[in-house]
């Protein structure tokens, strides 16, 4: 999803994917290793990618496991 997101939605897609990784108990290291290549392919610079992933991890971690940050499943299907 991140790799094929057009300009204008790339950061949002990366933030969304990063939040899902937090919710699924993935580490920041795993998120970077999976999402960095996809975001680079989409055209985002490395610094922006890491900043977006860090932001998602910071915010989603603060909300805790019961809070789902971002679109609901119904909206996710439409947004994809």
PADOFI-419569 format. One record per residue: x, y, z of N, C-alpha, C, O in turn; residue in one letter. Coordinates in steps of 0.2 Angstrom, whole numbers, padded with zeros to 4 digits, always signed. Layout:
XYZXYZXYZXYZa ...
END
This chain:
+0004-0006+0000+0000+0000+0000+0004+0006+0000+0003+0011-0004x +0009+0007+0004+0013+0013+0005+0017+0014-0002+0017+0019-0004x +0020+0009-0005+0024+0009-0011+0020+0012-0016+0023+0016-0021x +0014+0011-0017+0010+0013-0023+0005+0019-0021+0001+0021-0026x +0006+0022-0016+0002+0028-0014+0005+0034-0018+0011+0035-0018x +0001+0037-0021+0003+0043-0025+0005+0049-0021+0003+0049-0015x +0008+0054-0023+0010+0060-0020+0004+0063-0017-0001+0064-0021x +0004+0066-0011-0001+0069-0008-0004+0064-0003-0008+0067+0002x -0003+0058-0003-0006+0053+0002+0000+0049+0005-0002+0044+0009x +0006+0050+0003+0011+0045+0005+0013+0045+0013+0013+0040+0016x +0013+0051+0016+0014+0052+0023+0009+0049+0027+0010+0045+0032x +0003+0050+0025-0003+0047+0028-0003+0040+0028-0004+0036+0033x -0002+0037+0022-0001+0030+0021+0004+0027+0026+0003+0021+0029x +0010+0030+0026+0016+0028+0030+0014+0028+0037+0015+0024+0041x +0011+0034+0039+0009+0034+0046+0004+0029+0048+0004+0026+0054x -0001+0028+0044-0006+0023+0045-0003+0016+0046-0005+0012+0051x +0001+0014+0041+0005+0008+0042+0009+0007+0048+0009+0002+0051x +0012+0012+0050+0016+0012+0056+0012+0011+0062+0014+0008+0067x +0006+0015+0062+0002+0014+0068-0001+0007+0068-0001+0004+0074x -0002+0004+0063-0004-0003+0063+0001-0008+0066+0000-0013+0069x +0007-0006+0064+0013-0010+0067+0014-0010+0074+0015-0015+0078x +0013-0004+0077+0013-0003+0084+0007-0007+0087+0008-0010+0092x +0001-0006+0084-0005-0010+0087-0004-0018+0087-0006-0021+0091x +0001-0020+0082+0002-0027+0082+0008-0029+0086+0011-0035+0085x +0011-0025+0090+0017-0026+0094+0023-0027+0090+0028-0029+0093x +0024-0024+0085+0030-0024+0081+0035-0018+0084+0032-0013+0086x +0041-0019+0083+0046-0014+0085+0047-0009+0080+0045-0010+0074x +0050-0004+0082+0052+0002+0078+0057-0001+0072+0056+0001+0066x +0061-0005+0075+0066-0008+0070+0063-0012+0064+0064-0011+0059x +0058-0016+0066+0054-0020+0061+0050-0015+0057+0050-0016+0051x +0047-0010+0060+0043-0005+0055+0048-0002+0050+0046-0001+0044x +0054+0000+0052+0058+0003+0048+0061-0001+0042+0061+0000+0037x +0062-0008+0044+0065-0012+0039+0059-0014+0034+0061-0016+0029x +0053-0014+0036+0048-0016+0032+0045-0010+0028+0044-0010+0022x +0045-0004+0031+0041+0002+0028+0046+0006+0024+0044+0010+0020x +0052+0006+0026+0057+0011+0023+0058+0009+0016+0057+0014+0012x +0059+0003+0013+0059+0002+0006+0053+0004+0002+0053+0007-0003x +0047+0003+0005+0041+0004+0002+0040+0012+0001+0038+0015-0004x +0042+0016+0007+0041+0023+0007+0046+0026+0002+0045+0031-0001x +0052+0023+0002+0057+0026-0003+0055+0025-0010+0056+0029-0014x +0052+0019-0011+0049+0017-0018+0044+0023-0020+0043+0025-0026x +0040+0025-0015+0035+0030-0016+0038+0037-0017+0034+0041-0019x +0044+0037-0016+0047+0044-0017+0048+0048-0011+0050+0054-0011x +0047+0046-0005+0049+0049+0001+0056+0049+0003+0059+0044+0002x +0059+0055+0006+0066+0055+0008+0067+0051+0015+0062+0051+0019x +0072+0048+0016+0074+0044+0022+0072+0048+0028+0069+0045+0033x +0074+0054+0029+0073+0058+0035+0065+0059+0036+0063+0058+0042x +0062+0060+0031+0054+0061+0032+0051+0054+0034+0046+0054+0038x +0054+0049+0031+0051+0042+0032+0052+0041+0040+0047+0039+0043x +0058+0042+0042+0060+0040+0049+0056+0045+0054+0054+0042+0059x +0055+0051+0052+0051+0056+0056+0044+0053+0057+0041+0054+0062x +0041+0051+0051+0034+0049+0051+0033+0043+0055+0028+0042+0059x +0038+0038+0054+0037+0032+0058+0038+0033+0066+0034+0031+0070x +0043+0038+0067+0044+0040+0075+0037+0043+0077+0035+0041+0083x +0034+0047+0074+0028+0051+0076+0023+0046+0077+0019+0046+0082x +0022+0041+0072+0017+0036+0073+0018+0031+0079+0013+0030+0083x +0024+0030+0080+0026+0025+0086+0025+0029+0093+0022+0027+0098x +0027+0036+0093+0026+0040+0099+0018+0040+0100+0016+0039+0106x +0014+0042+0095+0007+0044+0097+0003+0037+0098-0001+0037+0103x +0004+0032+0094+0001+0026+0095+0002+0022+0101-0002+0019+0104x +0009+0023+0103+0011+0020+0110+0008+0023+0116+0006+0020+0121x +0007+0030+0115+0003+0034+0121-0004+0032+0121-0007+0032+0127x -0007+0030+0116-0014+0029+0116-0016+0022+0119-0021+0021+0122x -0011+0017+0118-0012+0011+0121-0015+0006+0116-0018+0008+0111x -0016+0000+0118-0018-0005+0113-0026-0005+0112-0028-0007+0107x -0030-0002+0116-0037-0002+0115-0039+0004+0110-0045+0004+0108x -0035+0008+0109-0036+0014+0105-0033+0013+0098-0028+0012+0097x -0038+0014+0093-0036+0013+0086-0035+0020+0083-0040+0023+0082x -0029+0022+0082-0028+0028+0078-0029+0028+0071-0026+0023+0068x -0033+0032+0068-0033+0032+0061-0040+0029+0059-0045+0029+0063x -0041+0028+0052-0047+0026+0050-0050+0019+0053-0046+0015+0055x -0056+0019+0053-0060+0013+0055-0059+0008+0049-0057+0009+0044x -0060+0001+0050-0060-0004+0045-0064-0002+0039-0062-0003+0034x -0070+0000+0040-0074+0002+0034-0071+0007+0030-0071+0007+0024x -0068+0012+0033-0065+0018+0030-0058+0015+0026-0057+0017+0021x -0055+0011+0030-0049+0008+0027-0050+0005+0020-0046+0005+0016x -0055+0001+0020-0057-0003+0014-0058+0003+0008-0056+0002+0002x -0062+0008+0010-0063+0013+0005-0057+0017+0003-0056+0018-0003x -0053+0018+0008-0046+0022+0007-0041+0018+0003-0037+0021-0001x -0041+0012+0003-0036+0008+0000-0038+0008-0008-0034+0005-0012x 
END
